[in-house]
Amino acid sequence: ETGVTQTPRHLVMGMTNKKSLKCEQHLGHNAMYWYKQSAKKPLELMFVYNFKEQTENNSVPSRFSPECPNSSHLFLHLHTLQPEDSALYLCASSQDSGQMNSPLHFGNGTRLTVT
Amino acid sequence: AQSVTQLDSQVPVFEEAPVELRCNYSSSVSVYLFWYVQYPNQGLQLLLKYLSGSTLVKGINGFEAEFNKSQTSFHLRKPSVHISDTAEYFCAVSNAGGTSYGKLTFGQGTILTVHP
């Protein structure tokens, strides 16, 4: 149990579908993150939320739409994705993104395949 | 801009042998440094971090790393590995002078395979 739970674990979707990834943390943290892990590429930060406010959008295409209704939940809404968007999407949380001694706690990820 | 280079994509070793996973970084500002481990089908777990102070940092599972500012390196070491250490290891940095410490720049990862 990592304290950060992601659902679903696996998702296969067509390019015209709309789906959502869900992340929930039970650690009392105030910051949440989406990272993308593609094969043979370094992990890429996508979005950061701190106290429910988006503080970072790392030039992510608009077909990815994050939502953070409260400090415990983070969603990633997906629509009209491309096959190159297939990857492992990792959610993470930390106490506060503005505190240096606040390590990231990662979930186990959602393996997304776009067909 | 920051970058992280993990010099070896794969490192095979035998059980009980020592191992070193190499990490070099590039940054125009001071950085914090991290090593994470990812076991198959799991997320990343923090092994250790360097924020300030002693340049030799000890982490979980018997791992340690040494920050070398002049060589801009943060190599990970373990004196005797176990089969259970087989995993992918990621080096990462964040901007020490910034306001978003969760904004990590990761290396490409090193797959450590421990053979019996």
HADDOCK unambig.tbl for C-alpha pairs under 7 A between the chains (distance, minus, plus):
assign (segid A and resid 40 and name CA) (segid B and resid 108 and name CA) 6.99 0.50 0.50
assign (segid A and resid 41 and name CA) (segid B and resid 108 and name CA) 5.81 0.50 0.50
assign (segid A and resid 42 and name CA) (segid B and resid 106 and name CA) 5.70 0.50 0.50
assign (segid A and resid 42 and name CA) (segid B and resid 107 and name CA) 5.51 0.50 0.50
assign (segid A and resid 42 and name CA) (segid B and resid 108 and name CA) 4.36 0.50 0.50
assign (segid A and resid 43 and name CA) (segid B and resid 106 and name CA) 5.85 0.50 0.50
assign (segid A and resid 45 and name CA) (segid B and resid 103 and name CA) 6.80 0.50 0.50
assign (segid A and resid 90 and name CA) (segid B and resid 43 and name CA) 6.95 0.50 0.50
assign (segid A and resid 97 and name CA) (segid B and resid 100 and name CA) 5.17 0.50 0.50
assign (segid A and resid 97 and name CA) (segid B and resid 101 and name CA) 5.47 0.50 0.50
assign (segid A and resid 97 and name CA) (segid B and resid 102 and name CA) 5.29 0.50 0.50
assign (segid A and resid 98 and name CA) (segid B and resid 99 and name CA) 5.08 0.50 0.50
assign (segid A and resid 98 and name CA) (segid B and resid 100 and name CA) 5.09 0.50 0.50
assign (segid A and resid 98 and name CA) (segid B and resid 101 and name CA) 5.93 0.50 0.50
assign (segid A and resid 99 and name CA) (segid B and resid 101 and name CA) 6.57 0.50 0.50
assign (segid A and resid 100 and name CA) (segid B and resid 101 and name CA) 5.58 0.50 0.50
assign (segid A and resid 104 and name CA) (segid B and resid 102 and name CA) 6.72 0.50 0.50
assign (segid A and resid 105 and name CA) (segid B and resid 45 and name CA) 6.83 0.50 0.50
assign (segid A and resid 106 and name CA) (segid B and resid 43 and name CA) 5.41 0.50 0.50
assign (segid A and resid 106 and name CA) (segid B and resid 44 and name CA) 5.54 0.50 0.50
assign (segid A and resid 106 and name CA) (segid B and resid 45 and name CA) 6.76 0.50 0.50
assign (segid A and resid 107 and name CA) (segid B and resid 43 and name CA) 5.16 0.50 0.50
assign (segid A and resid 108 and name CA) (segid B and resid 41 and name CA) 6.80 0.50 0.50
assign (segid A and resid 108 and name CA) (segid B and resid 42 and name CA) 4.36 0.50 0.50
assign (segid A and resid 108 and name CA) (segid B and resid 43 and name CA) 3.93 0.50 0.50
assign (segid A and resid 109 and name CA) (segid B and resid 42 and name CA) 6.97 0.50 0.50
assign (segid A and resid 109 and name CA) (segid B and resid 43 and name CA) 6.01 0.50 0.50
